[in-house]
Amino acid sequence: MSPLSIGFLVALVTLVLLGAGVPVAFALGLTAVGFLLAFEGLGSFNSLAETFFGGLGEFTLVSIPMFIVMGAAVAFSPAGRDLYEALDRWLTRVPGGLIISNIGACAIFAALSGSSPATCAAIGKMGIPEMRKRGYSDGLATGAIAAGGTLGILIPPSITMIVYGIATETSIGRLFLAGLLPGLMLTGLFMAWSLYSAWRRGYRFTDARRVSWRERFVILPKVLPFLAIIAGILFVLYGGVATPSEAAGVGALFCILLVIVIYRMWRPGQLWEILSSSMRESVMILMIIGASGLFSFMLSSLYVTQTVAEAIAAAGLNPWVLIGAINVFLLVAGLFLPPVAVILMTAPILLPIITSAGFDPYWFAVVFTINMEIGLITPPVGLNLYVINSIAPDIPLATILRGALPFMICMVVAIVLLCLFPGIATWLPTYLMGPAV
């Protein structure tokens, strides 16, 4: 059987297992072990354990559970409520300030927590009822929160970017920088569409709330320390002061200390909720990483990866036709699989193809991530849609999907802008860290 035929069979078996509801890590691991056993015999078992645990031996992986702890500390505390309230108070006199504050709160909270579902739940519980009360349509209110929650996998510090860096052996600090300006651009596109949509529907942006300057300043001490942690992490990473693992560890410690001091969350039960949630999510991601190492080893051992790369190179496709086809592939993959799984399965295969076509690997990481963001608000997986539906069960899922559709178009526009002006992603890391080696 040819390597391409084996690759097609591998893809089919993997999709069948995932479609049957097998967890991603087990689906990847079972597929890898089954094909190695079928084509290389029992001798291949000698290297399975070493390959699995070797994939977990990267010191950079320590940053993943630390960033997850940092996010859980924020997600399980009233920090999201205070962040939303602070932005609402400061923007209450700005036309459309409520919807700007909702998307801004999503962007900041998502960057702090690194979790799209947690962002949707935390900001949505407060933002959606308030927007509906002030006259915003159900579709716009829910769509804005669902889309805003996706920003956490692009705006640094991003766990998705860490996984991409590990999978492709690229600089995590440079990846964070590459995602910063596109993340802000996408936030701006979301805000612009939301304001236009509200204006088109006749909403006049009047706000009955009168907030004193004292009320605006009194809430800042609860919010600014968390923003300072983000700024501090980015500074030490880009300034070369600390590694991602060291920055993540210090950030996690400070976030836990802040929720203890500011919100009095010092009881063992409250801290256990933060740590147990972090442990579950960390184990899930690390299991996927270990299993994807086996999966990649199997593809390489059976010459599937090399053959696919050679076939694409031999086809002599125009680079932009190639990147268009890859974008379509990533978009379809993101509809059915979580971002971490798609990155670990495809990034090591796609990166050599992308670089040989003359594209920047850090620019591609941003395009890759935006495709994954679209998958978070698109059925059948569309996790953010279901989170929003659970916190606003009286709003039909179809309404939420229609509300999220324009934000998907905003993401497509962002990808087009990045293709036309790649400097949006590459300028900042090059300016601060020099040209990529």
Buried (B, 14 or more C-beta within 10 A) or exposed (E): EEBEEBBEBBEEBBBEBBEEEBBBBBBBBBBBBBBBBEEBEEEBEEBBEEBBEBBEEBEBBBBBBBBBBBBBBBBBBBBBBBBBBBBBBBBBEEBBBBBBBBBBBBBBBBBBBBBBBBBBBBBBBBBBEBBBEBBBBBBBBBBBBBBBBBBBBBBBBBBBBBBBBBBBEBBBBBBBBBBBBBBBBBBBBBBEBBBEBBEEEEBEBEBEEEBEEEBEEEBBEBBEBBBEBBEBBBEBBBEEEBBBBBBBBBBBBBBBEBBBEBBEBEEEEBBEBBBEBBBEBBEBBBBBBBBBBBBBBBBEBBBBBBBBBEEBBEEEBEEEEBBEEBBEBBBEBBBBBBBBBBBBBBBBBBBBBBEEBEBBBBBBBBBBBBBBBBBBBBEEBBBBBBBBBEBBEEBEBEBBBBBBBBBBEBBBBBBEBBBEEBBBBBBBBBEEBEEBE
